Amino acid sequence: MALKFQKVKELRFFFSEYGLIRYRVLVEVRWLLKLSEILEVIEVPNFSDEAKRFLENLVLNFSPDDASEMKKIEKVTNHDVKAVEYFLKKKCRPHVEVGKVLEFFHFSCTSKDINNLAHGLMLRDAVNLVMLPIMDELIYVMCDMAKTSNVSMLSRTHGQAASPTTLGKELTVFSFRMNNQKKLISQVKLLGKFAGAVGNYNAHLVAYPNIDWPRIAEEFVESLEISFNPYVTQEYVLSKEALTMLGGEEVPFSSTFTDKLHSVLV
C-alpha cells in the first residue's frame, strides 16, 4: 500500500474518507443556503451576509479534527450521513440566525442525494485540480523535448526491429495521444440527482406543494457545477465514462468504491 500511496498521494485530499465527509458537509451547507433563497420556505428566511460566511466557513475550515468528531457521532447514529447532519446542528446551534433553522439541514433529502453529489464533486475537483494539470505538464515536457530531439533510433514493429525513426517523432506520438485523452476526460459529463428517497420529490411536495421542486433541484445541482439528472430512483449510477477515468466499472458508486480508495490513500 505504501508504494501505491506515493503514486496517488496528491489525490488524498479528495479520495479519502476525510475528503468524502468534507464534500458531504459542503452539499448539506449549500442546500440550507439554497432553501434560504426560496421565498415560499418562510421558515428559513434569507440569511445575512455574516450568516452566509459562517456557513461557508464550516466548509472552508473543515479539518481532520472535525472529521474525527463526526466519526464519533457516527458510532452513536450508526449512519454516516446522519452523523453529518448532527455535526452541523451542533456547530450551528450557538449562531443567532442559523440556530433557528437547524431542522432544515438535510430537508427532504435521502442519503443518496448527498452522497451522489459528494462523489461527483470529488471526481470533478480531483480531475480539474490534479489530473488535468499533471497531464498538461507532461504534454508540455514531451512537446518541448520533441522539438530538439533529432536523435535517430531504431523503431520496432511486430516485435522486431524496423525502419529508423527519431526520438522527437516518437515523443510527439505520445504527447498527441495524451492530449486526446485529456480532451476526452475534460469533456466527461458528471451527472447528479437531488430528488429525494425514490426520485419523485415526495417529501418536498408534502411540505411545500406549490414549489417547482424539479426546477429548484436542477438549479441546486448545477450551482455545484454538476449536470442535472432529472429522471432517477433513490440509487444513482455515475456514468461509465466517469468511472473509467479512475479505472472503475459501471457500478453503483457507493461507499464500497470509496472504501477501496480509502485503503490506498490512508
KAWO-V772037 format. One record per residue. N is the residue number from 0. RES is the residue in one small letter. D_FIRST is the distance of its C-alpha to the first C-alpha in whole Angstrom. Layout:
# KAWO-V772037
n=N res=RES d_first=D_FIRST
n=N res=RES d_first=D_FIRST
This chain:
# KAWO-V772037
n=0 res=m d_first=0
n=1 res=a d_first=4
n=2 res=l d_first=5
n=3 res=k d_first=5
n=4 res=f d_first=6
n=5 res=q d_first=9
n=6 res=k d_first=10
n=7 res=v d_first=11
n=8 res=k d_first=11
n=9 res=e d_first=15
n=10 res=l d_first=15
n=11 res=r d_first=13
n=12 res=f d_first=17
n=13 res=f d_first=18
n=14 res=f d_first=15
n=15 res=s d_first=14
n=16 res=e d_first=16
n=17 res=y d_first=18
n=18 res=g d_first=19
n=19 res=l d_first=20
n=20 res=i d_first=22
n=21 res=r d_first=24
n=22 res=y d_first=25
n=23 res=r d_first=26
n=24 res=v d_first=28
n=25 res=l d_first=29
n=26 res=v d_first=31
n=27 res=e d_first=33
n=28 res=v d_first=34
n=29 res=r d_first=35
n=30 res=w d_first=37
n=31 res=l d_first=39
n=32 res=l d_first=40
n=33 res=k d_first=41
n=34 res=l d_first=43
n=35 res=s d_first=45
n=36 res=e d_first=46
n=37 res=i d_first=48
n=38 res=l d_first=51
n=39 res=e d_first=52
n=40 res=v d_first=49
n=41 res=i d_first=51
n=42 res=e d_first=50
n=43 res=v d_first=47
n=44 res=p d_first=49
n=45 res=n d_first=48
n=46 res=f d_first=46
n=47 res=s d_first=47
n=48 res=d d_first=45
n=49 res=e d_first=44
n=50 res=a d_first=43
n=51 res=k d_first=41
n=52 res=r d_first=39
n=53 res=f d_first=39
n=54 res=l d_first=37
n=55 res=e d_first=35
n=56 res=n d_first=34
n=57 res=l d_first=32
n=58 res=v d_first=30
n=59 res=l d_first=30
n=60 res=n d_first=29
n=61 res=f d_first=27
n=62 res=s d_first=24
n=63 res=p d_first=21
n=64 res=d d_first=24
n=65 res=d d_first=26
n=66 res=a d_first=23
n=67 res=s d_first=23
n=68 res=e d_first=26
n=69 res=m d_first=26
n=70 res=k d_first=23
n=71 res=k d_first=26
n=72 res=i d_first=29
n=73 res=e d_first=27
n=74 res=k d_first=27
n=75 res=v d_first=31
n=76 res=t d_first=31
n=77 res=n d_first=28
n=78 res=h d_first=28
n=79 res=d d_first=25
n=80 res=v d_first=28
n=81 res=k d_first=31
n=82 res=a d_first=29
n=83 res=v d_first=29
n=84 res=e d_first=33
n=85 res=y d_first=33
n=86 res=f d_first=32
n=87 res=l d_first=33
n=88 res=k d_first=37
n=89 res=k d_first=36
n=90 res=k d_first=35
n=91 res=c d_first=38
n=92 res=r d_first=41
n=93 res=p d_first=43
n=94 res=h d_first=43
n=95 res=v d_first=47
n=96 res=e d_first=46
n=97 res=v d_first=43
n=98 res=g d_first=44
n=99 res=k d_first=46
n=100 res=v d_first=44
n=101 res=l d_first=41
n=102 res=e d_first=42
n=103 res=f d_first=41
n=104 res=f d_first=38
n=105 res=h d_first=36
n=106 res=f d_first=40
n=107 res=s d_first=40
n=108 res=c d_first=36
n=109 res=t d_first=34
n=110 res=s d_first=30
n=111 res=k d_first=30
n=112 res=d d_first=32
n=113 res=i d_first=29
n=114 res=n d_first=26
n=115 res=n d_first=27
n=116 res=l d_first=28
n=117 res=a d_first=25
n=118 res=h d_first=23
n=119 res=g d_first=25
n=120 res=l d_first=25
n=121 res=m d_first=21
n=122 res=l d_first=22
n=123 res=r d_first=25
n=124 res=d d_first=24
n=125 res=a d_first=20
n=126 res=v d_first=22
n=127 res=n d_first=25
n=128 res=l d_first=24
n=129 res=v d_first=21
n=130 res=m d_first=21
n=131 res=l d_first=24
n=132 res=p d_first=25
n=133 res=i d_first=22
n=134 res=m d_first=24
n=135 res=d d_first=27
n=136 res=e d_first=26
n=137 res=l d_first=25
n=138 res=i d_first=28
n=139 res=y d_first=31
n=140 res=v d_first=29
n=141 res=m d_first=30
n=142 res=c d_first=33
n=143 res=d d_first=34
n=144 res=m d_first=33
n=145 res=a d_first=35
n=146 res=k d_first=38
n=147 res=t d_first=39
n=148 res=s d_first=37
n=149 res=n d_first=40
n=150 res=v d_first=39
n=151 res=s d_first=40
n=152 res=m d_first=38
n=153 res=l d_first=38
n=154 res=s d_first=36
n=155 res=r d_first=35
n=156 res=t d_first=36
n=157 res=h d_first=36
n=158 res=g d_first=34
n=159 res=q d_first=37
n=160 res=a d_first=38
n=161 res=a d_first=40
n=162 res=s d_first=42
n=163 res=p d_first=41
n=164 res=t d_first=39
n=165 res=t d_first=38
n=166 res=l d_first=35
n=167 res=g d_first=36
n=168 res=k d_first=37
n=169 res=e d_first=33
n=170 res=l d_first=31
n=171 res=t d_first=34
n=172 res=v d_first=33
n=173 res=f d_first=29
n=174 res=s d_first=30
n=175 res=f d_first=32
n=176 res=r d_first=30
n=177 res=m d_first=27
n=178 res=n d_first=30
n=179 res=n d_first=31
n=180 res=q d_first=27
n=181 res=k d_first=27
n=182 res=k d_first=31
n=183 res=l d_first=30
n=184 res=i d_first=27
n=185 res=s d_first=29
n=186 res=q d_first=31
n=187 res=v d_first=29
n=188 res=k d_first=31
n=189 res=l d_first=29
n=190 res=l d_first=31
n=191 res=g d_first=32
n=192 res=k d_first=34
n=193 res=f d_first=36
n=194 res=a d_first=38
n=195 res=g d_first=38
n=196 res=a d_first=37
n=197 res=v d_first=38
n=198 res=g d_first=39
n=199 res=n d_first=43
n=200 res=y d_first=43
n=201 res=n d_first=45
n=202 res=a d_first=44
n=203 res=h d_first=45
n=204 res=l d_first=48
n=205 res=v d_first=49
n=206 res=a d_first=49
n=207 res=y d_first=50
n=208 res=p d_first=52
n=209 res=n d_first=53
n=210 res=i d_first=50
n=211 res=d d_first=49
n=212 res=w d_first=45
n=213 res=p d_first=44
n=214 res=r d_first=45
n=215 res=i d_first=43
n=216 res=a d_first=40
n=217 res=e d_first=40
n=218 res=e d_first=41
n=219 res=f d_first=38
n=220 res=v d_first=35
n=221 res=e d_first=36
n=222 res=s d_first=37
n=223 res=l d_first=33
n=224 res=e d_first=33
n=225 res=i d_first=32
n=226 res=s d_first=34
n=227 res=f d_first=36
n=228 res=n d_first=36
n=229 res=p d_first=39
n=230 res=y d_first=39
n=231 res=v d_first=37
n=232 res=t d_first=36
n=233 res=q d_first=34
n=234 res=e d_first=31
n=235 res=y d_first=30
n=236 res=v d_first=28
n=237 res=l d_first=27
n=238 res=s d_first=28
n=239 res=k d_first=26
n=240 res=e d_first=26
n=241 res=a d_first=24
n=242 res=l d_first=21
n=243 res=t d_first=22
n=244 res=m d_first=21
n=245 res=l d_first=17
n=246 res=g d_first=17
n=247 res=g d_first=18
n=248 res=e d_first=22
n=249 res=e d_first=25
n=250 res=v d_first=24
n=251 res=p d_first=25
n=252 res=f d_first=22
n=253 res=s d_first=22
n=254 res=s d_first=20
n=255 res=t d_first=18
n=256 res=f d_first=17
n=257 res=t d_first=15
n=258 res=d d_first=14
n=259 res=k d_first=11
n=260 res=l d_first=11
n=261 res=h d_first=11
n=262 res=s d_first=8
n=263 res=v d_first=6
n=264 res=l d_first=8
n=265 res=v d_first=9
